[in-house]
Amino acid sequence: MATLYLTHPDALRHLTPPGHPERVERMGAIGRVLDDPRFAGLMRQEAPLAGLDSARLAHSDRHVDAIAAASPAEGIVQLDPDTWMSPGSLDAALRAAGAAERAVQAVLAGEAANAFCGLRPPGHHAEIDKAMGFCLFNQAAIAARRAIRDHGLERVAIVDWDVHHGNGTQDIFWADPSVLYVSTHEHPLYPGTGARSERGEHDTILNLPLPAGTDGAAYREVFEGIVVPRVDAFQPDLIIISAGFDAHRRDPLANLALAAEDFGWMTRALMDVADHRCGGRIVSVLEGGYDLAALGGSVAAHVEMLMQA
């Protein structure tokens, strides 16, 4: 079986103001690297358009209805200091959710060995009732809920290695014992959440805040010594990666010091857990990563490793 790569041109229709780091050019950086001949073995599909009911798997009716109502007919509108919508943003967010759902379906059905969803906007800051941090809907959370509700899974692990804490994913699964949420992130940094003491109602939240300057060797030590054993002990039926690449040393929004090969290493570490616990089933969804060269190289290392399944 091959690795499934899901994307869609609608990701280009989500427009942000000039100078905004979460920009259309991110898709070009990913597209160019994955067009290289070494990725010829990818199974490529266009992401389906999810319905608003998919967003309701992770978000309140009030939030979903508010995002739909905020979608402008022209121009761009500001939802918070960081988060904007253009006329194409709603469809872009629903394509990202649809990609995550399709990836879960394909991996669980044995159509693909694993999957990478390369779309925008990102999602892990979107809370049950709030858009923030560039994020409208939380596609990783939607995928986890879909896997449990419609595919009969009992336990899903979400591993978030974006450099920013996924406050939205934590909020959505705070009281849900069926989902383990593990986050490695720089602290202090936006959005200010993610302390070790934040553990959820069922001790299924694991936050691993890291100081500025943390390099690949220190990161790998935390990943191998804490993340991997915790995910393995949870015995997940599926692993979802919130794959942000902004912990790279070149990224302008943070201060960690990872290189592209570190993301490949982390991918392999989670693949080994998935091989042991859930038949290799991994779904990866793009989150952050704002230096274009670093984003392209890191995605390449990540996807190359997925293709070795």
Backbone as a ProteinNet text record, in pm:
[ID]
protein_1_A
[PRIMARY]
MATLYLTHPDALRHLTPPGHPERVERMGAIGRVLDDPRFAGLMRQEAPLAGLDSARLAHSDRHVDAIAAASPAEGIVQLDPDTWMSPGSLDAALRAAGAAERAVQAVLAGEAANAFCGLRPPGHHAEIDKAMGFCLFNQAAIAARRAIRDHGLERVAIVDWDVHHGNGTQDIFWADPSVLYVSTHEHPLYPGTGARSERGEHDTILNLPLPAGTDGAAYREVFEGIVVPRVDAFQPDLIIISAGFDAHRRDPLANLALAAEDFGWMTRALMDVADHRCGGRIVSVLEGGYDLAALGGSVAAHVEMLMQA
[TERTIARY]
84	0	87.1	34.3	105.9	60.5	137.9	97.5	2	-108.1	-207.4	-175.3	-169.9	-149.8	-275.5	-336.3	-459.7	-435.4	-480.7	-476.3	-587.1	-596.9	-701.6	-669.7	-699.4	-675.6	-751.1	-859	-931.9	-844.4	-736.4	-645.4	-581.2	-578.4	-522.2	-621	-746.3	-850.4	-870.8	-800.5	-803.1	-698.6	-742	-652.3	-635.7	-513.9	-482.8	-415	-404.2	-346.7	-199	-148.7	-6.4	80.6	182.3	271.2	226.9	107.9	60.3	138.9	186.6	269.6	193.6	63.2	-14.1	-71.2	6.5	-21.1	-26.4	-81.3	-101.4	28.8	139.2	267.2	310.8	254.3	285.7	247.5	136.9	94.5	190.9	243.4	340.6	467.7	512.9	634.2	617	499.3	472.4	453.7	377.8	353	480.1	570.9	695.5	778.2	790.6	875.1	811.3	679.9	614.6	596.1	628.8	633	765.4	861.6	990.8	971.6	1051	1033.7	1038.6	1107.2	1113.1	978.6	882.7	749.2	649.7	701	613	525.3	566.4	488.2	371.6	353.7	238.4	108.2	6.9	-129.2	-190.6	-228.1	-273.3	-423.5	-491.6	-634.6	-667.4	-772	-822.9	-910.2	-894.6	-971.4	-1118.7	-1207.2	-1349.8	-1389.1	-1501.1	-1553.6	-1641.3	-1596.9	-1678.4	-1798.6	-1902.2	-2016.6	-1998.9	-2082.8	-2075.7	-2101.6	-2176.2	-2199.8	-2070	-1973.3	-1844.1	-1778	-1784.4	-1727.4	-1796.3	-1924	-1998.7	-1953.2	-1876.5	-1820.8	-1726.1	-1661.1	-1562.8	-1601.7	-1695.3	-1727.5	-1875.6	-1904.7	-2043.5	-2119.8	-2251.1	-2334.5	-2313.1	-2300.4	-2282.8	-2156.4	-2047.4	-1922	-1933.3	-1983.9	-1992.9	-2081.6	-2195.3	-2286.5	-2223.6	-2145	-2081.4	-1975.4	-1898.9	-1796.6	-1864.3	-1970	-2042	-2098.5	-2152.2	-2212.1	-2107.4	-1985.8	-1879.8	-1815.7	-1840.2	-1777.2	-1817.1	-1721.4	-1756.4	-1782	-1861	-1883.8	-1767	-1693.7	-1576.6	-1485.2	-1361.5	-1266.6	-1227.3	-1170.6	-1136	-1188.6	-1225.6	-1276.3	-1188.2	-1175.5	-1089	-1173.7	-1140.6	-1212.5	-1147.3	-1014.4	-939.3	-808.3	-715.7	-594.5	-513	-528.2	-447	-524.7	-656.7	-737.2	-830.8	-826.4	-899.3	-977.9	-1080.4	-1155.5	-1171	-1155.6	-1184.8	-1300.9	-1349.8	-1461.6	-1430.9	-1305.4	-1272	-1234.4	-1234	-1182.3	-1269.2	-1399.9	-1487.8	-1468.1	-1465	-1442.7	-1303.6	-1203.1	-1068.6	-1067.2	-1132.4	-1137.1	-1215.1	-1321.2	-1400.5	-1327.2	-1243	-1157.3	-1055.3	-999.1	-903.9	-971.9	-1093.1	-1167.7	-1202.7	-1243.4	-1277.4	-1158.3	-1039.3	-918.2	-889.7	-902.1	-875.3	-973.3	-1099	-1198.5	-1170.5	-1137.5	-1107.9	-982.6	-883	-761	-791.2	-872.7	-912.6	-983.2	-1076	-1151	-1057.4	-964.4	-875.3	-780	-724.8	-629.1	-698.8	-815.6	-885.9	-939.8	-970.1	-1020.2	-907.8	-783.2	-671.2	-643.7	-701.1	-673.1	-535.8	-486.5	-357.3	-286	-153	-75.2	-85.3	-85.4	-96.5	-131.4	-141.3	-186.4	-130.4	-106.3	-68.4	-165.2	-221.5	-317.7	-248.5	-221	-148.5	-239.3	-310.6	-403.8	-390.7	-457.8	-464.6	-604.9	-650.6	-580.3	-554.8	-460.4	-439.7	-559.3	-552.7	-672.6	-653.3	-531.1	-521.9	-547.2	-556.3	-594.3	-746.1	-821.9	-967	-1030.4	-1090.6	-1152.9	-1296.9	-1362	-1501.3	-1585.2	-1560.2	-1649.3	-1574.9	-1454.2	-1375.3	-1274.8	-1271.5	-1164.5	-1053.8	-927.7	-815.1	-686	-580.4	-448.9	-442.3	-504.4	-510.1	-611.5	-676.1	-752.9	-903.5	-978.1	-1123.7	-1189.3	-1155.7	-1205.8	-1086	-1102	-992.5	-999.5	-926.1	-939	-885.7	-782.7	-734.3	-840.7	-907.6	-1014.3	-1133.3	-1167.5	-1277.4	-1244.9	-1120.9	-1080.3	-1090.2	-1045.3	-1051.4	-1195.4	-1281	-1420.9	-1487	-1453.9	-1510.2	-1464.7	-1338	-1285.3	-1358	-1388.5	-1455	-1604.3	-1667.1	-1812.7	-1856	-1785.1	-1831.9	-1751.3	-1633	-1548.3	-1525	-1589.3	-1588.9	-1460.1	-1370.1	-1247.3	-1275.5	-1195.7	-1212.3	-1117.6	-996.4	-895.4	-816.8	-803.1	-723.8	-623.1	-497.7	-393.9	-363.8	-365	-324.1	-191.4	-89	43.2	66.2	85.7	95.8	237.9	316.8	453.1	468.1	357	363.3	431.1	504.9	579	487.8	363	265.3	172.9	132.7	42.5	-93.7	-147.5	-278.4	-390.2	-411.5	-514.5	-652.1	-678.6	-809.3	-831.1	-730.7	-742.7	-755.8	-679.1	-689.8	-829.7	-884.2	-1018	-1123.2	-1113.4	-1214	-1212.9	-1093.6	-1082.6	-1052.8	-1068.6	-1036.9	-1108.3	-1232	-1312.9	-1342.5	-1265.3	-1291.9	-1185	-1217.9	-1116	-1075.4	-1145.5	-1114.9	-1004.8	-961.2	-858.4	-745	-624.5	-503.1	-448.7	-422.7	-362.5	-225.8	-122.2	15.7	69.8	123.9	176.4	316.7	409.9	540.7	538.4	581.2	569.7	665.2	703.6	784	698.1	758.2	685.7	785.7	756.3	631.6	626.9	510.8	485.5	334.3	287.4	145.4	94.6	-25.3	-122.8	-113.1	-5.3	14.5	-34.6	-102.1	-150.2	-46.8	-77.3	8.4	104.9	70.8	154.5	142	243.8	240.4	122.6	78.3	-32.3	-166.7	-175.4	-300.6	-309	-385.6	-383.7	-519	-625.4	-756.3	-825.8	-955.5	-1035.3	-999.3	-940.1	-909.4	-759.5	-677.1	-531.9	-494.7	-566.4	-539.5	-485.9	-437.2	-368.3	-225.2	-127.9	12.4	79.8	113.1	182	328.6	413.9	558.3	616.5	607.1	661.7	813.3	871.2	1015.5	1066.7	1185.1	1237.9	1288.9	1291.4	1351.5	1493.4	1530.3	1664.2	1676.3	1570.6	1576.1	1613.2	1717	1762.4	1713.1	1753.8	1703.9	1738.6	1859.6	1900.5	1814.1	1789.4	1706.6	1562	1514.9	1378.1	1359.3	1455.8	1446.4	1446.4	1521.4	1525	1387.5	1320.5	1185.3	1088.5	1101.8	1011.1	1027.2	1151.7	1178	1150.6	1180.6	1168.4	1030	948.4	817.8	703.7	714.1	603	575.7	678.8	659	604.6	661.6	604.7	460	426.3	289.3	190	225.1	135.7	122.7	232.4	229.2	142.2	154.6	76.9	-72.4	-108.9	-250.5	-315.5	-233.8	-279.8	-382.4	-342.3	-438.2	-471.9	-591.8	-634.2	-593.3	-553.8	-513.4	-430.5	-326.3	-248.5	-269.7	-305.7	-317.5	-205.5	-132.5	-26.1	-74.3	-71.5	-86.1	53.5	79.1	215.3	243.3	279.8	331.8	483.4	538.9	682.1	750.6	687.8	740.3	836.6	867.6	977.5	1112.9	1110.6	1235.3	1311.6	1442.5	1525.5	1511.2	1463.2	1446.3	1312.9	1221.8	1086	1083.8	1009.9	1010.3	921.2	834.6	737.4	775.4	892.5	929	1080.2	1125.2	1266.1	1323.1	1266.6	1327.9	1427.7	1499.7	1614.2	1617.1	1501.2	1496.8	1540.8	1582.1	1613.3	1514.1	1512.6	1416.7	1427.8	1550.2	1567.1	1507.9	1492.2	1429.2	1281.7	1216.1	1076.3	1065.8	1161.6	1163.9	1183.6	1272.3	1297.8	1171.7	1103.6	980.6	873.1	866.6	770.7	798.1	925.5	961.9	929.6	953.3	924.7	775.7	689.6	545.8	501.1	566.9	536.4	566	672.6	705.4	597.5	546.6	436	312.1	283.9	165.9	179.4	299.4	321	293	330.6	313.8	169.8	99.6	-32.1	-152.1	-136.9	-258.8	-236	-155	-138	-79.4	1	67	-21.1	-141.3	-238.8	-205.4	-163.6	-129.5	-194.3	-254.7	-304.6	-236.4	-173.9	-103.5	-172.6	-194.6	-257.7	-164.6	-151.1	-63.2	-117.8	-27.6	-60.8	27.6	123.6	203.3	329.6	413.5	537.2	539.6	620.4	603.4	726.8	839.8	951.5	936.7	927.3	889.1	992	1120	1222.6	1222.1	1209.6	1205.8	1080.6	969.1	844.7	857.9	907.7	921.9	1014.8	1129.4	1223.9	1171.7	1100.4	1047.9	934.3	845.9	739.6	800.7	905.3	970.7	1023.6	1090.5	1143.6	1031.5	923.7	806.8	741.3	714.4	643.3	732.7	860.4	952.9	951.2	947.1	944	811	699.6	569.9	568.6	633.9	634.8	715.8	791.2	867.7	787.1	660.2	574.4	561
-120.5	0	124.9	228.1	354.9	454.1	560.1	674.5	761.1	801.3	886.2	1032.6	1113.4	1258	1328.6	1403.7	1475.1	1625.8	1694	1839	1887.8	2017.9	2071	2217.1	2261.8	2402.6	2502	2459.3	2551.5	2606	2533.3	2583.6	2715.3	2743.3	2868.6	2984.2	2954.4	3057.5	3120.1	3068.6	3129.6	3239.1	3363.9	3477.9	3548.5	3592.3	3668	3798.1	3895.4	4025	4014	4106.8	4106.7	4103	4018.2	4005.6	3904.8	3850.6	3750.1	3620.8	3557.3	3436.8	3317.1	3306.8	3191.8	3231.5	3203.4	3261.3	3154.3	3194.2	3103.4	3035.7	3106.4	3053.7	2927.5	2901.9	2777.5	2655.4	2664.6	2552.7	2530.5	2638.1	2624.5	2556.5	2590.4	2528.5	2378	2336.3	2193.3	2126.6	2190.7	2132.5	2110.2	2206.6	2193.2	2074.9	2059.9	1951.8	1815.9	1806.6	1677.5	1644.4	1738.8	1709.9	1647.4	1640.3	1579.2	1431.2	1377	1236.2	1136.3	1170.9	1073.4	1053.4	1139.9	1124.7	1071.1	1014.5	962.1	849.4	781.6	670.2	709.5	838	881.4	852.3	811	804.8	943.2	1011	1150	1159.6	1231.1	1254	1398.2	1450.7	1580.5	1563.2	1654	1647.3	1672.7	1590.5	1618.9	1739	1797.7	1911	1857.4	1874.9	1833.1	1925.7	1875.6	1959.1	2025	2120.9	2186.8	2088.8	1980.8	1881.1	1813.7	1804.6	1750.4	1840.4	1970.5	2063.8	2051.3	2016	2002.8	1881.6	1791.4	1680.8	1731.6	1845.7	1898.8	2034.3	2101.8	2238.6	2254.4	2357.8	2387	2435.6	2418.4	2472.8	2623.1	2690.3	2835.8	2872.9	2800.7	2831.7	2804.5	2688.2	2652.5	2752.1	2785.2	2880.3	3019.1	3058	3189.5	3197.2	3091	3090.3	3095.9	3017.7	3020.8	3159.3	3223.3	3355.7	3462.9	3442.5	3542.6	3541.6	3436.7	3424.2	3541.8	3621.5	3741.7	3712.9	3796.9	3786.7	3844.8	3936.7	3997.3	4052.5	4078.5	4133	4030.2	4077.9	3990.3	4050.8	3964.4	4009.2	3950.8	4024.8	3986.6	3929.6	3806.3	3742.1	3768.4	3777	3812.5	3874.5	3912.4	3979.6	3900.4	3767.6	3683.4	3612.9	3609.5	3515.7	3591.5	3555.6	3626.9	3529.1	3581.7	3505.1	3586.2	3518	3573.1	3491.8	3526	3448.7	3300.4	3261.7	3120.7	3047.6	3116.4	3056	2944	2959.6	2856.3	2725.3	2732	2609.7	2552.2	2638.9	2588.9	2511.8	2566	2498.6	2368.1	2368.3	2245.1	2141.5	2185.2	2089.6	2027.1	2108.5	2054.6	1950.2	1978.4	1881	1758	1780.4	1667.7	1579.8	1641.6	1563.5	1474.6	1528.8	1451.1	1335	1359.5	1251.7	1144.7	1188	1092.2	1011.7	1076.9	1006.7	897.2	928.5	827.7	711.2	743.9	638.6	548.8	609.4	531.2	444.6	501	424.3	310.9	337.6	233.1	124.5	159.8	60.6	-18.3	17.8	-51.4	-7.6	106.2	159.2	224.6	273.3	341.2	295.7	297	259.2	366.3	491.5	606.6	724.9	844.9	957.5	1088.4	1182.2	1319	1413.8	1505.3	1604	1739.6	1788.6	1913.8	2026	2084.4	2193.2	2301.1	2409.8	2520.3	2578	2652.1	2695.1	2580.7	2602.1	2502.1	2497.7	2408.5	2389.5	2376	2353.7	2307.3	2414	2540.5	2644.7	2664.3	2608.2	2628.1	2548.7	2619	2557.2	2517.5	2456.6	2414.9	2531.9	2649.3	2761.9	2886.7	2868.1	2986.4	2960.2	3051.4	3052.9	3142.1	3098.3	3180.8	3124.4	3205.1	3156.4	3104.1	3171.9	3137	3025.2	2967.9	2843.4	2867.2	2802.4	2811.9	2686.3	2570.9	2441.7	2350.9	2263.8	2178.5	2043.8	2029.8	1910.3	1784.1	1795.9	1677.9	1625.9	1717.6	1677.8	1619.1	1677.8	1624.9	1482.9	1461	1327.7	1226.2	1264.4	1172.3	1136.9	1236.8	1211.1	1125.1	1148.8	1068.6	923.7	903.6	767.8	691.1	758.6	692.3	675.5	777.7	772.1	681.9	689.4	619.4	495.1	479.7	365.7	271.4	297.5	203.7	195.6	293.1	289	324.8	268.5	295.6	403.7	409.9	503.9	561.9	693.3	764.3	851.7	849.3	937.3	1047.7	1171.2	1286.1	1336.3	1336	1386.9	1516.3	1624	1758.3	1808.7	1812.9	1864.6	2005.1	2071.9	2213.8	2287.8	2394.4	2465.1	2540	2564.9	2630.3	2525.8	2548.9	2455.4	2453.9	2334.3	2319.3	2333.1	2456	2481.7	2434.3	2440.9	2399.2	2250.3	2171.9	2026.8	1988	2053.4	2027.1	2059.4	2171.7	2212.6	2110.8	2065.1	1973.5	1839.6	1790.5	1656.7	1656.1	1769.4	1781	1674.9	1645.9	1553.1	1423.5	1392.5	1276.2	1169.3	1060.2	958.7	875.1	887.8	805.7	864.8	988.1	1055.2	1100.2	1055.9	1104.3	1219.1	1332.6	1446.7	1473.9	1466.6	1490.9	1608.3	1707.5	1825.7	1857.1	1867.7	1927	2067.6	2166.5	2304.8	2394.5	2503.4	2603.9	2675.6	2703.1	2775.4	2861.7	2989.3	3057.7	3099.2	3088.5	3125	3123.5	3188.5	3185.7	3040.9	3013.2	3104.6	3115.5	3065.2	3077.9	2960.1	2866.4	2746	2634.7	2516.9	2400.9	2372	2411.5	2377.2	2227.6	2172.3	2030.3	1997.9	2096.2	2073.1	2057.7	2092.3	2079	1936	1851.5	1707.1	1650.5	1730.6	1681.3	1607.6	1586.2	1521.5	1374.9	1311.8	1168.8	1142.2	1243.6	1232.2	1185.5	1236.8	1203.2	1323.3	1423.2	1536.7	1534.2	1534.5	1538	1654.6	1756.6	1873.7	1869.4	1895.1	1892.8	2025.7	2129.6	2260.7	2257.9	2321.8	2322	2465.6	2490	2626.9	2667.2	2796.9	2850	2796.5	2765.1	2715.3	2564.2	2493.5	2347	2296.1	2211.8	2162.1	2020	1965	1834.5	1724.3	1727	1621.6	1622.7	1741.6	1751.2	1715.2	1756.3	1726.2	1575.4	1510.3	1365.3	1292.8	1345.5	1283	1287.7	1400.9	1413.5	1322.5	1320.3	1240.9	1091.8	1046.9	904.5	862.7	952.5	915.7	932.6	1024.2	1054.1	1033.5	1093.4	1087.3	944.4	877.2	742.7	645.7	639.8	547.1	578.5	707.5	742.9	704	729.8	691.6	539.8	469.4	323.4	267.2	323.4	273.9	297.7	400	429	324.1	251.4	147	200.6	302.1	363.2	271.8	290.1	223.3	302.9	427.8	518.1	628.9	673.1	789.1	900.5	1017.4	1137.1	1232.3	1282	1378.6	1517.7	1611.4	1752.8	1801.2	1798.2	1814.2	1959.8	2035.5	2169.1	2160.7	2244.5	2240.4	2371.6	2443.1	2571.4	2559.8	2436.9	2418.5	2416.2	2427.9	2435.3	2562.3	2553.7	2666	2790.2	2774.9	2890.6	2961.8	2903.3	2958.7	3095.5	3191.9	3327.6	3345.6	3249.8	3268.9	3201	3138.8	3064.4	3057.9	2986.9	2991.7	2854.9	2748	2617.2	2596.1	2484.8	2470.3	2333.7	2288.5	2160.4	2178.2	2066.1	2058.7	1963.6	1964.7	1881.4	1734.9	1686.2	1544.1	1506.7	1604.3	1574.3	1537.3	1601.4	1566.3	1426.5	1391.3	1254.4	1153.9	1185	1095.7	1077.9	1188.4	1179.1	1098.2	1117.1	1039	890.1	851.8	710.1	657.7	739.5	696.5	666.5	751.7	727.5	612.1	595.6	480.5	349.7	347.6	225.6	194.2	297.4	275.3	226	290	249.8	106.9	68.1	-70	-167.6	-128.7	-214.6	-222.1	-107.3	-98.9	-100.7	-50.2	-30.9	-54.9	-152.2	-188.7	-79.2	9.7	115.5	234.3	240.6	341.9	480.2	568.4	706.9	799.5	907.3	1016.3	1143.8	1216.4	1339.8	1457.6	1563.9	1684.8	1803.6	1886.4	2002.6	2105.6	2156.9	2270.5	2388.2	2429.9	2546.6	2515	2617.9	2611.3	2729.5	2832.9	2961.6	3011.6	2945.7	2969.9	2872.5	2923.9	2838.1	2729.6	2762.9	2661.6	2554.6	2597	2501.5	2415.4	2475.7	2399.9	2292.8	2329	2231.6	2117.4	2150.2	2046.1	1955.5	2013.1	1934.1	1844	1895.1	1811.1	1696	1724.7	1619.5	1509.4	1547.3	1447.3	1366.1	1432	1367	1267.9	1313.7	1228.5	1115.7	1143.6	1036	922.4	957.7	854.5	780.6	852.6	784	682.9	717	630.1	502.2	495	375.2	270.1	299	203.1	73.8
0	0	0	-58.1	-70	36.8	49.3	130.7	49	112	46.7	75.8	-29.2	-16.4	-64.2	25.8	-3.6	-1.3	-106.3	-108.8	-201.6	-222.6	-311.3	-343.6	-467.8	-502.5	-415.2	-349.1	-261.7	-149.4	-115	-11.3	-52.8	-183.4	-233.5	-224.6	-196	-195.3	-57.4	42.1	175.2	177.4	174.4	161.8	295.5	321.4	442.2	401.4	491.6	453.4	414.2	334.7	299.4	425.3	422.5	536.8	640.5	625.9	721.7	700.8	808.9	789.6	735.2	762.9	714.7	578.6	474.6	343.3	235.7	121.8	9.7	-31.8	-24.4	-71.8	1.9	118.7	189.7	105	33.8	-49.9	-165.8	-220.3	-327.4	-281.5	-160.4	-107.4	-91.5	-44.4	-28.2	-164.2	-251.4	-383.1	-462.5	-456.8	-533.4	-484.3	-355	-305.3	-330.9	-319.3	-340.7	-488.4	-576.7	-720.2	-762.4	-672	-703.1	-737.2	-828.9	-868	-752.9	-643.8	-534.9	-465.4	-496.9	-440.7	-543.9	-651.2	-756.5	-705.1	-599.9	-547.6	-460.2	-434.4	-355.3	-428.6	-352.4	-403.8	-381.6	-488.1	-478.8	-503.7	-415	-430.4	-393.8	-456.2	-415	-290.6	-198.5	-74.5	-101.9	-46.4	-59.2	25.8	-6.6	70.4	182.5	305.1	418.6	432.5	495.6	527.8	663.6	692.4	822.5	936.2	908.8	1012.9	1057	967.1	1007.2	1111.2	1089.7	1186.7	1322.1	1320.7	1447.1	1529.5	1469.9	1548.4	1656.5	1630.2	1724.7	1783.3	1719.4	1758.8	1791.4	1866.7	1901	1778.6	1781.6	1674.6	1661.9	1776	1773.4	1696.5	1720.7	1651.8	1502	1467	1324.9	1250.5	1309.6	1245.7	1235.2	1336.2	1332.9	1223.9	1206.1	1099.9	963.4	946	817.9	790.3	894	877.1	852.6	903.3	887.5	749.3	672	540.3	451.8	406	331.2	183.2	121.9	-22.1	-100.5	-39.4	-103.1	5.4	-33	63.1	167.6	278	388.7	518.2	611.8	741.2	850.9	959.2	1069.9	1183.1	1225.9	1335.3	1470.2	1471	1591.1	1543.6	1631.1	1583	1481.8	1479	1391.8	1281.3	1289.4	1210.8	1118.5	990.7	887.1	800.9	735.1	636.2	508.5	396.8	265.4	206.4	86.1	30.1	12.7	-0.2	-17.4	109.2	221.6	344.1	397.9	391	444.7	368.8	236.8	159.3	185.5	201.7	230.9	362.4	463.8	593.6	585.4	506.4	492.1	405.6	313.4	240.3	335.7	425.7	522.3	611.6	654.2	734.3	651.7	526.7	439.9	410.1	395.7	374.6	494.1	613.8	734.6	747.3	716.7	722.5	617	497.1	389.2	421.8	481.5	519.5	621.1	719.8	819.1	750.6	662.5	592.1	512.5	438	351.9	432.1	538.7	619.1	693.4	748.4	823.3	731.5	606.6	511.2	444.6	472.5	409.4	267.8	225.3	91.5	84.6	197.8	205.3	331.2	326.3	443.9	551.6	509.7	597.2	508.8	565	484	537.3	444.2	477	409.4	487.6	437.8	434	314.7	298.5	253.9	348.5	319.6	425.7	404.6	498.2	493.3	593.9	714.4	812.5	905.5	1009.5	1104.6	1204.8	1287.3	1436.2	1485.2	1624.4	1730.2	1690.5	1787.4	1795.8	1704.5	1704.4	1817.4	1912.6	2029	1997.7	2094.5	2075.8	2025.9	2080.6	2055.9	2006.9	1950.5	1919.2	1808.8	1709.1	1608.8	1659.6	1639.7	1682.3	1624.2	1630.1	1590.5	1448.7	1354	1211.8	1182.5	1283	1268	1276.6	1186.2	1184.3	1241.4	1185.2	1232.5	1261.2	1358.7	1403.6	1332.8	1223.2	1140.9	1208.6	1290.8	1362.6	1458.1	1525.8	1618.2	1543.6	1431	1350.3	1304.9	1263.1	1218.2	1331.1	1450.3	1564.4	1599.7	1602.1	1634	1526.4	1402.1	1293.1	1306.1	1339.1	1352.6	1462.4	1571.3	1683.9	1657.2	1604.6	1587.6	1473.6	1361.7	1241.7	1206	1264	1229.1	1346.4	1457.4	1568.3	1647.8	1634.5	1713.1	1858.4	1946.3	2089.2	2139.1	2083.4	2133.2	2015.8	2016.1	1916.2	1989.2	1945.5	1999.4	1899.2	1946	1864.3	1918.8	1834.5	1872	1793.8	1867.4	1809.7	1831	1721.7	1735.9	1677.3	1649.4	1615.2	1730.7	1698.8	1802.6	1899	1857.2	1944.1	2005.1	2128.2	2194.1	2125.1	2106	2043.5	2144.8	2188.4	2289.7	2245	2114.3	2064.7	2080	2041.9	2054.4	2201.4	2286.7	2429.8	2481	2438.6	2481.8	2438.5	2316.2	2261.5	2333.5	2370.7	2428.8	2578.9	2645.2	2787	2871.2	2837	2917.5	2842.6	2738.6	2654.2	2677.2	2746.9	2776.9	2656.8	2545.2	2427.9	2341.2	2371.4	2291.9	2382.5	2351.1	2415.1	2332.7	2397.5	2329	2389.3	2305.2	2347.1	2266.4	2335.6	2267.2	2315.1	2220.6	2246.4	2188.3	2264.8	2218	2296	2232.9	2302.4	2405.6	2520.1	2625.1	2701.5	2725.1	2691.1	2544	2486.3	2347.4	2327.5	2222.3	2189.1	2189.5	2242.4	2302.9	2454.5	2514.2	2657.5	2739.3	2674.3	2741.3	2724.6	2782.8	2762.4	2874.9	2996.6	3111.5	3141.9	3205.2	3242.3	3332.8	3410	3503.8	3434.4	3306.7	3230.6	3178.7	3247.6	3220.5	3178.5	3180	3140.4	3253	3236.6	3341.1	3360.5	3258.1	3265.5	3249.7	3273.2	3257.7	3117	3018.7	2878.9	2800.7	2873.6	2813.3	2865.5	2774.6	2813.5	2743.5	2820.4	2766.8	2804.9	2706.6	2726.7	2679.3	2762.2	2724.7	2721.4	2619.8	2597.4	2592.4	2644.6	2643.8	2506.6	2481.8	2358.9	2344.7	2220.9	2192.9	2195.3	2234.8	2235.7	2096.7	2089.8	1960.5	1934.4	1822.9	1783.2	1881.3	1935.2	2027.8	2153.7	2209.5	2329.6	2298.8	2182.9	2141.4	2126.5	2063.8	2045.2	2179.4	2274.3	2407.2	2472.7	2462.7	2517.5	2442.1	2311.7	2229.8	2259.7	2262.9	2284.7	2428.6	2522.6	2662	2720.9	2663.4	2722.7	2623.7	2504.6	2409.1	2364.4	2314.2	2259.4	2364.3	2486.7	2585.1	2622	2628.6	2667	2557.5	2432.5	2322.6	2316	2330.5	2326.7	2439.3	2558.9	2673.2	2655.7	2579.4	2554.6	2464.8	2389.6	2298.2	2197.6	2119.3	2026.8	1909.3	1857.5	1734.8	1610.5	1630.7	1523	1585.4	1514.7	1556	1453.6	1503.2	1419.8	1458.8	1360.4	1384.6	1345.1	1439.5	1405.8	1368	1238.2	1186.1	1152.3	1254.5	1231.9	1216.5	1131.2	1106.1	1146.9	1240.5	1284.8	1403.3	1446.9	1542.8	1471.4	1339.1	1261.6	1299.9	1300.2	1345.1	1257.8	1134.5	1045.8	1063.9	1139.1	1142.3	1211	1153.3	1209.4	1331.2	1362.3	1469.6	1599.8	1605.3	1725.1	1738.9	1842.5	1878.7	1912.6	1857.3	1872.1	1758.3	1762.2	1670.1	1604.2	1555.6	1486.3	1341.1	1281.4	1138.7	1072.4	939.3	866.6	906.5	925.7	957.6	1093.4	1183	1311.1	1292.9	1198.2	1172	1111.5	1027.7	977.3	1088.8	1181.9	1294.7	1381.2	1410.1	1490.9	1418.3	1288.3	1209	1224.5	1211.3	1225.8	1365.5	1466.9	1603.5	1621.5	1564.8	1576.2	1486.9	1372	1286.6	1359	1437.5	1511.8	1614.4	1683	1776.8	1701.9	1588.8	1511.1	1461.2	1420.3	1377	1491.3	1610.7	1727.8	1773.9	1766.8	1831.1	1737	1614.6	1534.1	1386.1	1354.5	1214.7	1128.9	1189	1113.1	1078.5	1135.2	1091.2	1146.9	1056.9	1089.9	988	1038.6	955.1	1002.4	910.4	943	876.1	953.8	899.7	921.2	820.5	826.6	925.1	1007.8	1094	1052.4	1136.6	1105.3	1027.2	1013.8	936.4	841.7	872	805.7	732	746.8	656.5	540.4	418.9	306.6	278.4	283.7	258.1	366.6	490.9	601.5	594.1	557.5	544.5	437.4	320.4	213.3	250.5	307.2	344.9	454.8	549.5	661.1	616.2	530.9	475.9	396.4	319.9	242.1	333.4	442.8	535.4	599	633.2	694.9	599.4	478	382.5	332.2	311.3	272.4	374.3	501.9	603.9	602.7	587.3	578.1	464	353.7	236.4	258.5	367.7	396.7	473	496.7	570.2	489.8
[MASK]
+++++++++++++++++++++++++++++++++++++++++++++++++++++++++++++++++++++++++++++++++++++++++++++++++++++++++++++++++++++++++++++++++++++++++++++++++++++++++++++++++++++++++++++++++++++++++++++++++++++++++++++++++++++++++++++++++++++++++++++++++++++++++++++++++++++++++++++++++++++++++++++++++++++++++++++++++++++

